């Protein structure tokens, strides 16, 4: 049987892409409505980045807190050959979820005009994720294990550091728009 390029089967990837594009436009329109008072101070792109980033950050903090207290229950997580402290195990559980949400918001709301292929964006985003994960891990180890700060405020401090790194990398590397 010869393939014509169109599948007679359900195409989940196109359905999801359409959903993300439409959802991104809707969210973008809502953010645009709040932008005018800030237009004299920052660009629309930076405003959208800030709103999407803040939304992702708050989601991450809430997810981190819920996971630490109700899923991990502040207990050491024993894997086959290692044991993870509760705050580190929680980081490894919540980080991929939050970053997927962040990627989708940045791709479809903040930087929708980027013409880079989605796979290339995702690969680049993954590289920045690894960098941010390293910064989060080292930061949590230092602040919680050596300075004896509480895990959730420590996570918040580290998030502020990664915001600057993330914005620059997303604008200049991941969702770069060719002129």
Rosetta silent file (secondary structure, phi, psi, omega in degrees, C-alpha in Angstrom):
SEQUENCE: XXXXXXXXXXXXXXXXXXXXXXXXXXXXXXXXXXXXXXXXXXXXXXXXXXXXXXXXXXXXXXXXXXXXXXXXXXXXXXXXXXXXXXXXXXXXXXXXXXXXXXXXXXXXXXXXXXXXXXXXXXXXXXXXXXXXXXXXXXXXXXXXXXXXXXXXXXXXXXXXXXXXXXXXXXXXXXXXXXX
SCORE:     score description
SCORE:     0.000 S_00000001
   1 L     0.000  130.512 -177.313    0.000    0.000    0.000 S_00000001
   2 L   -85.988  135.010  178.872    1.424    3.365   -1.039 S_00000001
   3 L   -87.366  134.857 -178.497    1.549    6.175    1.529 S_00000001
   4 L  -101.978   -0.464 -179.356    0.213    9.512    0.344 S_00000001
   5 L   100.205  -24.912  177.505    1.463   11.579    3.251 S_00000001
   6 L  -102.995  132.315 -179.850   -1.924   11.814    4.935 S_00000001
   7 L   -91.839  137.708  175.625   -2.731    9.324    7.619 S_00000001
   8 L   -82.795   -2.223 -179.882   -6.208    7.918    7.880 S_00000001
   9 L   -96.589  165.551  178.462   -5.489    7.436   11.559 S_00000001
  10 L   -60.814  128.211 -178.364   -5.800    9.890   14.396 S_00000001
  11 L  -106.335   92.616 -175.746   -2.832   12.300   14.373 S_00000001
  12 H   -64.583  -39.231 -175.984   -2.113   13.148   18.007 S_00000001
  13 H   -64.539  -41.956  177.919    0.952   15.315   17.316 S_00000001
  14 H   -68.680  -36.948  177.652   -0.934   17.720   15.017 S_00000001
  15 H   -63.046  -45.619  178.213   -3.857   17.825   17.420 S_00000001
  16 H   -64.289  -43.757  179.293   -1.533   18.685   20.323 S_00000001
  17 H   -58.947  -46.119  178.541    0.352   21.276   18.246 S_00000001
  18 H   -61.605  -42.931  177.769   -2.932   22.955   17.289 S_00000001
  19 H   -60.150  -46.447 -179.318   -4.073   22.889   20.904 S_00000001
  20 H   -64.857  -39.907  179.172   -0.791   24.447   22.107 S_00000001
  21 H   -63.829  -47.981 -179.869   -0.890   27.138   19.404 S_00000001
  22 H   -64.287  -43.629  178.971   -4.491   28.085   20.208 S_00000001
  23 H   -64.193  -41.803  177.877   -3.879   27.990   23.958 S_00000001
  24 H   -60.455  -42.240  177.802   -0.710   30.065   23.500 S_00000001
  25 H   -64.034  -42.337  179.679   -2.633   32.690   21.512 S_00000001
  26 H   -63.073  -46.548  178.483   -5.364   32.846   24.151 S_00000001
  27 H   -63.274  -41.747  179.468   -2.856   33.236   26.976 S_00000001
  28 H   -60.741  -42.043  178.349   -0.937   35.793   24.911 S_00000001
  29 H   -62.599  -39.201  177.905   -4.097   37.846   24.360 S_00000001
  30 H   -65.105  -45.244  179.422   -4.770   37.891   28.100 S_00000001
  31 H   -63.851  -41.138  178.481   -1.200   38.987   28.833 S_00000001
  32 H   -57.374  -35.189 -178.464   -1.397   41.650   26.091 S_00000001
  33 H   -64.239  -33.052 -179.258   -4.430   43.146   27.834 S_00000001
  34 H   -88.246   -6.698 -172.665   -2.356   43.768   30.986 S_00000001
  35 H   -72.273  -37.398 -171.447    0.708   45.093   29.135 S_00000001
  36 H   -46.589  -43.735  179.829   -0.106   48.806   28.445 S_00000001
  37 H   -63.585  -21.109 -177.332    0.864   50.173   31.889 S_00000001
  38 H   -98.708   -5.761 -171.638    4.268   48.473   31.543 S_00000001
  39 L   -62.712  -24.211  179.562    4.903   49.389   27.886 S_00000001
  40 L   -78.626  -15.527 -172.958    7.021   52.431   28.755 S_00000001
  41 L  -109.172  -35.053 -176.716    9.411   50.342   30.827 S_00000001
  42 L  -141.646  157.820  178.500    9.824   46.934   29.159 S_00000001
  43 L   -72.086  159.445  178.148    9.236   45.245   25.825 S_00000001
  44 H   -62.186  -39.166  179.395    6.190   43.067   25.257 S_00000001
  45 H   -61.200  -45.542  179.761    8.433   40.013   24.832 S_00000001
  46 H   -66.621  -36.459  176.918   10.115   40.592   28.190 S_00000001
  47 H   -62.641  -46.229  178.421    6.724   41.209   29.818 S_00000001
  48 H   -63.173  -40.892  176.962    5.396   37.923   28.413 S_00000001
  49 H   -59.104  -44.152 -179.204    8.574   36.171   29.539 S_00000001
  50 H   -63.823  -44.448 -179.956    8.093   37.579   33.019 S_00000001
  51 H   -66.083  -46.745  179.715    4.442   36.588   33.270 S_00000001
  52 H   -65.834  -41.668  179.012    5.050   33.093   31.892 S_00000001
  53 H   -64.945  -42.884  178.939    8.178   32.681   33.986 S_00000001
  54 H   -65.336  -40.266  177.888    6.462   33.904   37.161 S_00000001
  55 H   -62.221  -44.115  178.356    3.513   31.599   36.520 S_00000001
  56 H   -65.168  -40.111 -178.917    5.858   28.659   35.997 S_00000001
  57 H   -63.724  -46.301  179.242    7.875   29.622   39.061 S_00000001
  58 H   -63.849  -43.077  175.944    4.810   29.785   41.315 S_00000001
  59 H   -57.382  -44.791 -179.598    3.576   26.481   39.875 S_00000001
  60 H   -62.264  -45.068 -179.850    7.026   24.981   40.564 S_00000001
  61 H   -62.698  -44.039  179.664    7.111   26.237   44.155 S_00000001
  62 H   -65.342  -44.877  178.469    3.628   24.906   44.893 S_00000001
  63 H   -61.380  -42.638  178.493    4.416   21.583   43.205 S_00000001
  64 H   -60.288  -47.274 -179.022    7.719   21.372   45.133 S_00000001
  65 H   -62.442  -48.381 -179.142    5.977   22.062   48.454 S_00000001
  66 H   -62.118  -43.927 -179.512    3.166   19.568   47.821 S_00000001
  67 H   -65.108  -44.684 -179.497    5.592   16.890   46.627 S_00000001
  68 H   -62.052  -44.800 -172.651    7.983   17.416   49.559 S_00000001
  69 H   -88.703  -28.527 -172.416    5.277   17.375   52.222 S_00000001
  70 H  -116.609  -18.733  178.570    2.636   14.987   50.848 S_00000001
  71 H  -105.373  -56.494  177.839    4.367   12.629   48.394 S_00000001
  72 L   -76.672  -26.576  177.819    7.951   12.339   49.632 S_00000001
  73 L    57.309   34.581  177.742    6.705   13.182   53.162 S_00000001
  74 L    54.648   33.307  178.818   10.085   14.658   54.070 S_00000001
  75 L  -115.590  154.572  176.984   11.639   11.192   54.157 S_00000001
  76 L   -63.845  135.384  178.751   14.771    9.843   52.521 S_00000001
  77 E   -99.940  117.131 -178.591   13.964    8.187   49.183 S_00000001
  78 E   -94.306  120.765  174.020   15.813    4.904   48.763 S_00000001
  79 L  -103.848 -174.099 -175.336   16.571    3.831   45.211 S_00000001
  80 L   -52.894  -52.254 -175.031   18.429    0.690   44.179 S_00000001
  81 L  -120.231   -3.670 -179.993   21.943    1.857   45.003 S_00000001
  82 L  -135.370  163.078  174.269   21.518    5.369   46.414 S_00000001
  83 E  -122.749  129.033 -179.867   19.424    7.245   48.926 S_00000001
  84 E  -103.490  134.097  175.088   18.216   10.754   48.128 S_00000001
  85 L   -63.778  154.068 -173.889   17.546   13.324   50.805 S_00000001
  86 H   -55.497  -42.872 -177.660   13.928   14.520   50.710 S_00000001
  87 H   -68.506  -31.270  178.582   14.670   17.947   49.245 S_00000001
  88 H   -76.586  -42.707  177.335   16.826   16.439   46.476 S_00000001
  89 H   -60.238  -41.795  179.023   14.321   13.685   45.643 S_00000001
  90 H   -62.654  -40.998  176.962   11.587   16.312   45.444 S_00000001
  91 H   -58.042  -46.737 -177.454   13.712   18.377   43.067 S_00000001
  92 H   -68.787  -24.286  176.731   14.174   15.415   40.731 S_00000001
  93 H   -79.231  -45.350 -172.035   10.443   14.707   40.757 S_00000001
  94 H   -85.395  -28.858 -174.101    9.205   18.258   40.186 S_00000001
  95 H   -56.890  -50.128 -178.980   11.904   19.710   37.936 S_00000001
  96 H   -63.443  -35.476 -179.955   10.932   17.927   34.674 S_00000001
  97 H   -66.093  -48.838 -179.291    7.237   18.734   35.129 S_00000001
  98 H   -63.809  -38.444 -178.729    7.859   22.414   35.760 S_00000001
  99 H   -71.790  -32.520  174.768   10.283   22.679   32.895 S_00000001
 100 H   -64.467  -44.853  176.838    7.873   21.100   30.435 S_00000001
 101 H   -60.172  -45.657  179.018    5.226   23.636   31.460 S_00000001
 102 H   -61.141  -43.661  178.978    7.808   26.418   31.167 S_00000001
 103 H   -59.995  -47.710 -178.273    8.953   25.252   27.719 S_00000001
 104 H   -63.170  -41.771  178.019    5.410   25.152   26.367 S_00000001
 105 H   -64.404  -45.342 -178.643    4.599   28.611   27.731 S_00000001
 106 H   -67.470  -39.814 -178.815    7.788   30.161   26.380 S_00000001
 107 H   -66.957  -44.907 -171.797    7.482   28.453   22.981 S_00000001
 108 H   -99.543  -11.009  179.200    3.821   29.236   22.367 S_00000001
 109 H  -114.127  -54.952 -174.066    3.343   32.499   24.301 S_00000001
 110 H   -79.623  -44.970 -174.450    6.611   34.409   24.606 S_00000001
 111 L  -122.147   52.696 -176.535    8.537   33.326   21.502 S_00000001
 112 L   -72.159  -16.383 -176.929    5.932   32.041   19.004 S_00000001
 113 L   -87.719   -1.257  176.936    7.651   33.647   16.007 S_00000001
 114 L   -63.720  132.252 -178.260   10.795   31.548   16.302 S_00000001
 115 L   -97.417    2.237  176.879   11.206   29.511   13.134 S_00000001
 116 L   -64.280  145.360  177.999   13.554   26.934   14.635 S_00000001
 117 L   -61.634  144.548 -179.451   12.227   23.391   14.478 S_00000001
 118 H   -56.792  -38.655  179.460   10.513   22.242   17.662 S_00000001
 119 H   -64.218  -39.671  179.639   12.939   19.338   18.076 S_00000001
 120 H   -67.539  -41.621  176.884   15.900   21.698   17.874 S_00000001
 121 H   -61.111  -45.272 -178.490   14.276   24.054   20.396 S_00000001
 122 H   -63.777  -40.392  177.574   13.548   21.175   22.718 S_00000001
 123 H   -62.779  -46.381  178.412   17.128   19.879   22.462 S_00000001
 124 H   -63.524  -41.750  178.586   18.520   23.328   23.216 S_00000001
 125 H   -61.182  -41.336  178.589   16.019   23.776   25.997 S_00000001
 126 H   -59.671  -39.921  177.866   17.093   20.418   27.414 S_00000001
 127 H   -62.192  -41.764  178.132   20.723   21.631   27.519 S_00000001
 128 H   -69.232  -35.124  175.828   19.678   24.699   29.487 S_00000001
 129 H   -59.130  -44.316  179.045   17.543   22.456   31.702 S_00000001
 130 H   -60.808  -43.628  177.373   20.626   20.399   32.535 S_00000001
 131 H   -60.938  -46.721  179.483   22.483   23.596   33.431 S_00000001
 132 H   -65.169  -37.511  177.463   19.568   24.785   35.583 S_00000001
 133 H   -62.691  -42.264  177.468   19.246   21.375   37.208 S_00000001
 134 H   -61.746  -45.331  179.023   22.943   21.487   38.094 S_00000001
 135 H   -62.506  -42.694  178.100   22.555   25.000   39.531 S_00000001
 136 H   -62.613  -46.231 -177.917   19.477   23.875   41.493 S_00000001
 137 H   -62.674  -51.053 -179.077   21.198   20.755   42.808 S_00000001
 138 H   -63.547  -42.866  179.339   24.394   22.515   43.871 S_00000001
 139 H   -61.465  -44.224  178.228   22.427   25.436   45.290 S_00000001
 140 H   -64.730  -41.878  179.454   20.155   23.178   47.348 S_00000001
 141 H   -61.272  -42.487 -178.398   23.098   21.177   48.631 S_00000001
 142 H   -69.570  -52.085 -174.472   24.899   24.349   49.688 S_00000001
 143 H   -69.744  -39.951 -177.231   21.939   26.228   51.176 S_00000001
 144 H   -84.669  -49.073 -172.770   20.217   23.269   52.880 S_00000001
 145 H   -80.034  -30.021 -176.756   23.107   20.978   53.781 S_00000001
 146 H  -105.851  -35.956  179.526   25.781   23.556   54.673 S_00000001
 147 L   -98.459   -1.764  176.925   23.899   26.713   55.667 S_00000001
 148 L    55.827   34.893  174.103   20.979   24.764   57.215 S_00000001
 149 L   -82.330  159.502  177.113   18.315   26.865   55.479 S_00000001
 150 L   -68.854  147.569 -176.647   14.860   25.410   54.899 S_00000001
 151 H   -60.138  -46.287 -175.458   14.415   23.622   51.548 S_00000001
 152 H   -66.187  -47.368  175.773   11.524   25.663   50.099 S_00000001
 153 H   -62.974  -33.470  176.856   13.060   29.133   50.696 S_00000001
 154 H   -61.833  -43.261  178.244   16.369   27.755   49.413 S_00000001
 155 H   -61.466  -38.776  179.430   14.613   26.661   46.220 S_00000001
 156 H   -65.326  -41.833  178.223   13.149   30.154   45.868 S_00000001
 157 H   -61.992  -45.089 -179.015   16.571   31.800   46.188 S_00000001
 158 H   -65.251  -36.121  179.763   18.038   29.485   43.571 S_00000001
 159 H   -60.149  -40.232  179.746   15.127   30.149   41.224 S_00000001
 160 H   -60.277  -39.947  178.839   15.949   33.857   41.163 S_00000001
 161 H   -65.487  -42.754 -176.400   19.479   33.047   39.988 S_00000001
 162 H   -74.089  -19.150  178.773   18.268   30.713   37.250 S_00000001
 163 H   -60.228  -48.381 -178.201   15.738   33.254   35.931 S_00000001
 164 H   -62.684  -44.506  179.287   18.464   35.492   34.509 S_00000001
 165 H   -62.467  -43.015 -177.562   20.325   32.579   32.954 S_00000001
 166 H   -65.773  -45.154 -178.006   17.122   31.180   31.455 S_00000001
 167 H   -60.441  -49.730 -178.623   15.897   34.430   29.888 S_00000001
 168 H   -62.447  -42.657 -179.222   19.152   35.153   28.125 S_00000001
 169 H   -68.012  -36.164  179.370   19.558   31.589   26.915 S_00000001
 170 H   -69.973  -43.497 -177.881   15.970   31.404   25.664 S_00000001
 171 H   -69.736  -41.916 -172.804   16.088   34.714   23.842 S_00000001
 172 H   -95.867  -15.212 -172.491   19.538   34.315   22.324 S_00000001
 173 H  -127.705  -53.427 -171.750   19.833   30.543   21.897 S_00000001
 174 H   -77.621  -52.264 -175.680   16.689   28.434   22.195 S_00000001
 175 L  -109.722   32.508 -177.056   13.978   30.552   20.546 S_00000001
 176 L   -53.952  134.455  178.088   16.281   32.760   18.495 S_00000001
 177 L  -105.301  122.015  177.895   14.456   34.660   15.750 S_00000001
 178 L   -77.142  138.654 -178.843   16.406   35.102   12.548 S_00000001
 179 L   -99.319    0.000    0.000   16.163   38.553   11.039 S_00000001
